[in-house]
Every structure is written in C-alpha cells, then in structure tokens.
Amino acid sequence: MNQKADEFITFPFDKKSSEEMKKKSEDFYKLVNQRRTIRDFSEESFPIEVIQNCIKAANTAPSGANHQPWTFVVIQNAGIKKEIRIAAEKEEAEFYGGRAPKDWLDDLKKFGTDANKPFLENAPYLIAIFERKFEIGASGEKIKNYYVKESVGLAAGLLITALHIAGVATLTHTPSPMNFLNKILERPENEKPFLLLVTGFPSDGCKVPVIKRKDLEEVMLLK
Ligand SMILES: Cc1cc2nc3c(=O)[nH]c(=O)nc-3n(C[C@H](O)[C@H](O)[C@H](O)COP(=O)(O)O)c2cc1C
C-alpha cells in the first residue's frame, strides 16, 4: 500500500449476527424478487426527490479507480420526451422491420413488444444513463476511465433496485442504436448512451409476461 496512513480512516463496520444476516438477506431477496419490468405506464407523477435519492444511491456504486464514469440525465419535459419517442420509434421500426436477426425477434415474441413506445411519453420521468468513455482534462487532454461498462452496469443495477424499493416501477429500455440521445440531450462525445430507464407507476390493469427465473443451482456453484 503506497498511500499515506493519514489518508485512511477506520471503517465503521457494523457486524451482524449470523441469524440477522440470514434474515436480512432473505428479506432483501423477497423484496427484489417482486421487481418486474413493466411496459405500460400511467401518467401519474411523483416527487423528483425520489429520483434524486435513487441516483444518489446509484452514485455510491463501486467503480474502476473510483472514477464514477456515469451521467444520469433525468427527463421530465414533455417536448423532450416526445423527441425521444419519435427517434426511438424510428430505430425500433427498422429493428422490428428486418434489421434484427430472426432468432432475436423470435425471442422477443413472448414479451409482446413492438416498435410502438408510448411509455416514452406517458411515464413521468425517463433516466438516460450515459457511460463516460473518458474524461476531458482542463487543457482538453483525454483522461482514461477504467472498466467503464462494468462500473455503469453496477450503478444501473443499484438505481433500478433503489427505485423498486422506493415504490417506482421501471422499464430498462435499449432502442438500438441509441446515439440519438446524445443529440437530443446535448451530451458530449465522451459520453455514450448505456440505457434508457423508464420510471413511473404501472397503468391500471398493467400486465406482465409470465417468466421463470433460473434456480439457484443453475446459477451458483459452490466449490
Ligand atoms: C440491458 C437490458 C436491455 C433491455 N432492453 C429492453 C428493451 O429495449 N425493451 C423491453 O421491453 N425490455 C427490455 N429489457 C427488459 C427485459 O426484457 C427484462 O428485464 C427481462 O425480460 C426480465 O424480466 P423482468 O425484468 O420483469 O424480471 C432489457 C433488459 C436489460 C437488462
């Protein structure tokens, strides 16, 4: 370790009993197991503070060399949402109309998705998550970021989980390609769209596809 000792503080770790650990982990699993992606949003809004707190939570995610290579653009303006919908539907029409390989389209059939994306206008807030490929220093020089996709993926997962726990439903949306977000949201060239998170409440009677999650034995190996 080559950092000076005075740059460190003692970590205030709160050690729990095994029983408490088991209970907390089980409770957390039960809570996150209730999260579902929804695709039918009501127009009802909620306080921006909820979004701010959840982005504060996402901003605590671990990141390569603590560079935090992410930007979250929150969109509530109706005009901007409309622009995003028009641009996304144009890409999606090409995607569903032949650009996507047949296997991919077959895989998507069970979700009932198509090129129409009304939720991009109905939902109260869209959160465009950008990965910062590099930083630009004071004299215009490029500063490298590390493990950008891994870091932004962790932050995005934390954001979705924080929103779910706060009572906000989400749709992880990835119109492909998403470069139009740079233009509409006036983001610089060092930022690349990572995903577009649609947030809000489900519409009355909103339905979700029946899906199965893999069993623990399929995803975890103990050696
Ligand atoms: C990276 C990523 C991209 C996704 N893109 C889309 C998308 O563009 N449109 C969509 O309807 N769902 C999209 N989804 C949602 C998945 O279909 C959904 O998470 C999956 O079917 C599991 O369902 P659940 O989230 O309800 O557990 C995406 C999910 C991820 C993680």
The ligand as a Tripos MOL2 file, in Angstrom:
@<TRIPOS>MOLECULE
LIG
   31    33     1     0     0
SMALL
NO_CHARGES

@<TRIPOS>ATOM
      1 C1        -29.7310   -4.4850  -20.8510 C.3       1 LIG1
      2 C2        -31.2140   -4.7050  -20.9600 C.ar      1 LIG1
      3 C3        -31.8920   -4.2250  -22.0570 C.ar      1 LIG1
      4 C4        -33.2760   -4.3770  -22.1590 C.ar      1 LIG1
      5 N1        -33.9350   -3.8020  -23.2140 N.ar      1 LIG1
      6 C5        -35.2810   -3.8650  -23.2700 C.ar      1 LIG1
      7 C6        -35.9860   -3.1660  -24.2910 C.ar      1 LIG1
      8 O1        -35.4040   -2.4590  -25.1130 O.2       1 LIG1
      9 N2        -37.3390   -3.2620  -24.3240 N.ar      1 LIG1
     10 C7        -38.0440   -4.0050  -23.4080 C.ar      1 LIG1
     11 O2        -39.2600   -4.0530  -23.4770 O.2       1 LIG1
     12 N3        -37.3950   -4.6560  -22.3880 N.ar      1 LIG1
     13 C8        -36.0430   -4.5920  -22.3020 C.ar      1 LIG1
     14 N4        -35.3700   -5.2040  -21.2490 N.ar      1 LIG1
     15 C9        -36.1400   -5.8770  -20.1960 C.3       1 LIG1
     16 C10       -36.0240   -7.3970  -20.2230 C.3       1 LIG1
     17 O3        -36.8020   -7.9290  -21.2600 O.3       1 LIG1
     18 C11       -36.4840   -7.9420  -18.8490 C.3       1 LIG1
     19 O4        -35.6240   -7.4570  -17.8480 O.3       1 LIG1
     20 C12       -36.4790   -9.4640  -18.8030 C.3       1 LIG1
     21 O5        -37.4470   -9.9780  -19.6870 O.3       1 LIG1
     22 C13       -36.7350   -9.9990  -17.3950 C.3       1 LIG1
     23 O6        -37.9830   -9.5260  -16.9180 O.3       1 LIG1
     24 P1        -38.0920   -8.7570  -15.5360 P.3       1 LIG1
     25 O7        -37.2330   -7.5160  -15.6420 O.co2     1 LIG1
     26 O8        -39.5550   -8.4590  -15.3790 O.co2     1 LIG1
     27 O9        -37.5610   -9.6710  -14.4550 O.co2     1 LIG1
     28 C14       -33.9980   -5.0710  -21.1360 C.ar      1 LIG1
     29 C15       -33.2840   -5.5650  -20.0290 C.ar      1 LIG1
     30 C16       -31.9210   -5.3730  -19.9330 C.ar      1 LIG1
     31 C17       -31.1960   -5.8680  -18.7090 C.3       1 LIG1
@<TRIPOS>BOND
     1     1     2 1
     2     2     3 ar
     3     2    30 ar
     4     3     4 ar
     5     4     5 ar
     6     4    28 ar
     7     5     6 ar
     8     6     7 ar
     9     6    13 1
    10     7     8 2
    11     7     9 ar
    12     9    10 ar
    13    10    11 2
    14    10    12 ar
    15    12    13 ar
    16    13    14 ar
    17    14    15 1
    18    14    28 ar
    19    15    16 1
    20    16    17 1
    21    16    18 1
    22    18    19 1
    23    18    20 1
    24    20    21 1
    25    20    22 1
    26    22    23 1
    27    23    24 1
    28    24    25 2
    29    24    26 1
    30    24    27 1
    31    28    29 ar
    32    29    30 ar
    33    30    31 1
@<TRIPOS>SUBSTRUCTURE
     1 LIG1         1 GROUP 0 **** ****
